[in-house]
């Protein structure tokens, strides 16, 4: 298991590339990762599936990281996300 500073850097790197370079952002995920959107009920199983979905997403997505906290094997990122300027 990576130490806390490595975990924090991995998450920071994700948000550095998220919305701009899908392949580099998704280096963080394991192949069998699951992405869920509870609001809409969408669920993507496997990093290949949601990487492809994100490549085709029509709106510009921006992330503003408020805070990233790591403890042992848990990282929590508080983020504001805007789509198409909203």
HELIX and SHEET records of a PDB file:
HELIX    1   1 UNK A    4  UNK A   17  1                                  14    
HELIX    2   2 UNK A   22  UNK A   25  1                                   4    
HELIX    3   3 UNK A   26  UNK A   28  5                                   3    
HELIX    4   4 UNK A   47  UNK A   56  1                                  10    
SHEET    1   A 2 UNK A  34  UNK A  37  0                                        
SHEET    2   A 2 UNK A  42  UNK A  45 -1                                        
SHEET    1   B 2 UNK A  61  UNK A  71  0                                        
SHEET    2   B 2 UNK A  74  UNK A  83 -1                                        
END                                                                             
